[in-house]
Amino acid sequence: MSEPLIHNETLGRLIRSGGWAELAEGTPRLVARALDAGDMKTARALADFLRQEMEVVFNIYSMWFPDTLKCLRDKGMPEAEVTAAHDAIRQTLSRWHRNVLRPRDEVWAEVEAAIAAVTAEATADRRAAVDAAVDLWRDLHDSEVDQLAGLFDLVITRHGEPALREMYEGWVIGSWFAKRYQRFDVSKIDWAEASWLLTYLGFEGMHGHLSGTARDGTLDYSEDDEKVTISFAPCGSGGRSMAGEPRDGLPPLRDPAIGWPELREAHDFTWNETGICAYCAHCCILHENLPIAAFGYPVRVTHPPKAPLTGESRCSWTVYKDVRAIPEEAYTRVGAVKPPAEAPLGSAGREERDRILEARRG
């Protein structure tokens, strides 16, 4: 059996091995397969990697909560009202999320303990332990996404839909883009390597979100000469909040029992579509709006679900193998213009690129 984890020099850490077909499988399935084969060394390594996939998402939300709450305070909402509003959101969600009223760090510690139990000597039913760990993380993850949805709805209710973009860029993900997305800047990295990383990290991120119908991180993908596309119905975050979660009896967040609808207006940060959920809008900003402005191209071309959902609704992320081959439509749908062939791409070429685009507009 080949090693399930290999070291990646660019990321400076272990990643899952295999091609896209192997990466399309959620990590819990690999843990279960290793257990069935009696390969405890592999099961232990994969279980710990599963914990890391989850922890990445947990740590992201550890930033998003204080940043979103700070946005509300900075925009004039008194501290006591912010706290009361967040408490009310948690109370609303407590009908469906069993741990939402508990300290999140306490629940995360239980998730880590549940994953450790998968390969502990005293565990009698290891497969059941995998399922229990995944379900505990799913409840914590989904409750965090839904709390954020309630806070985002509060921003919109108080300040209007355009304030959502201000919140994301000014408080929630602007600094994340500035720090983490430089590795996709062709002024600093070859696009062949950057596009591979974008695709790999797409798989890994969706594993952590427990995306896909089975909610174990198993996705669909397709590849041709031009591009690689990963897709999921739903993702574990925005798409799931739009659809609801039958496992918990949770209705869509637009349901009157909750009352946090999708956006009613079309914006450049919602692909100029209506019916986009507030959470999903961050993918437009992070994958398309910000990188087009900074680098001259979208790093991923996202096709989100939109309300009203149908049986065909799903989300897809596409990474093009040739950055110059990204179609014009990927730019126009977010209110941008594709740079002409003579315009340099990457952050180092931004000034010259903007000059060329301005001259063409003039």
Rosetta blueprint (number, residue, H / E / L):
1 M L
2 S L
3 E L
4 P L
5 L E
6 I E
7 H E
8 N E
9 E L
10 T L
11 L L
12 G L
13 R E
14 L E
15 I E
16 R E
17 S L
18 G L
19 G L
20 W H
21 A H
22 E H
23 L H
24 A L
25 E L
26 G L
27 T H
28 P H
29 R H
30 L H
31 V H
32 A H
33 R H
34 A H
35 L H
36 D H
37 A L
38 G L
39 D L
40 M H
41 K H
42 T H
43 A H
44 R H
45 A H
46 L H
47 A H
48 D H
49 F H
50 L H
51 R H
52 Q H
53 E H
54 M H
55 E H
56 V H
57 V H
58 F H
59 N H
60 I H
61 Y H
62 S H
63 M H
64 W H
65 F H
66 P H
67 D H
68 T H
69 L H
70 K H
71 C H
72 L H
73 R H
74 D H
75 K L
76 G L
77 M L
78 P L
79 E H
80 A H
81 E H
82 V H
83 T H
84 A H
85 A H
86 H H
87 D H
88 A H
89 I H
90 R H
91 Q H
92 T H
93 L H
94 S L
95 R L
96 W L
97 H L
98 R L
99 N L
100 V L
101 L L
102 R L
103 P L
104 R H
105 D H
106 E H
107 V H
108 W H
109 A H
110 E H
111 V H
112 E H
113 A H
114 A H
115 I H
116 A H
117 A H
118 V H
119 T L
120 A L
121 E L
122 A L
123 T L
124 A L
125 D L
126 R H
127 R H
128 A H
129 A H
130 V H
131 D H
132 A H
133 A H
134 V H
135 D H
136 L H
137 W H
138 R H
139 D H
140 L H
141 H H
142 D H
143 S H
144 E H
145 V H
146 D H
147 Q H
148 L H
149 A H
150 G H
151 L H
152 F H
153 D H
154 L H
155 V H
156 I H
157 T H
158 R H
159 H H
160 G L
161 E L
162 P H
163 A H
164 L H
165 R H
166 E H
167 M H
168 Y H
169 E H
170 G H
171 W H
172 V H
173 I L
174 G H
175 S H
176 W H
177 F H
178 A H
179 K H
180 R H
181 Y H
182 Q H
183 R H
184 F H
185 D L
186 V L
187 S L
188 K L
189 I L
190 D L
191 W H
192 A H
193 E H
194 A H
195 S H
196 W H
197 L H
198 L H
199 T H
200 Y H
201 L H
202 G H
203 F H
204 E H
205 G H
206 M H
207 H H
208 G H
209 H L
210 L L
211 S L
212 G L
213 T L
214 A L
215 R L
216 D L
217 G L
218 T L
219 L L
220 D E
221 Y E
222 S E
223 E E
224 D L
225 D L
226 E L
227 K E
228 V E
229 T E
230 I E
231 S E
232 F E
233 A L
234 P L
235 C L
236 G L
237 S L
238 G H
239 G H
240 R H
241 S H
242 M H
243 A H
244 G L
245 E E
246 P H
247 R H
248 D H
249 G L
250 L E
251 P L
252 P L
253 L L
254 R L
255 D L
256 P L
257 A L
258 I L
259 G L
260 W L
261 P L
262 E L
263 L L
264 R L
265 E L
266 A L
267 H L
268 D H
269 F H
270 T H
271 W L
272 N L
273 E L
274 T L
275 G L
276 I L
277 C L
278 A L
279 Y L
280 C L
281 A H
282 H H
283 C H
284 C H
285 I H
286 L H
287 H H
288 E H
289 N H
290 L H
291 P H
292 I H
293 A H
294 A H
295 F H
296 G L
297 Y L
298 P L
299 V L
300 R L
301 V E
302 T E
303 H E
304 P L
305 P L
306 K L
307 A L
308 P L
309 L L
310 T L
311 G L
312 E L
313 S L
314 R L
315 C E
316 S E
317 W E
318 T E
319 V E
320 Y E
321 K L
322 D L
323 V H
324 R H
325 A H
326 I L
327 P L
328 E L
329 E H
330 A H
331 Y H
332 T H
333 R L
334 V L
335 G L
336 A L
337 V L
338 K L
339 P L
340 P L
341 A L
342 E L
343 A L
344 P L
345 L L
346 G L
347 S H
348 A H
349 G H
350 R H
351 E H
352 E H
353 R H
354 D H
355 R H
356 I H
357 L H
358 E H
359 A H
360 R H
361 R H
362 G L
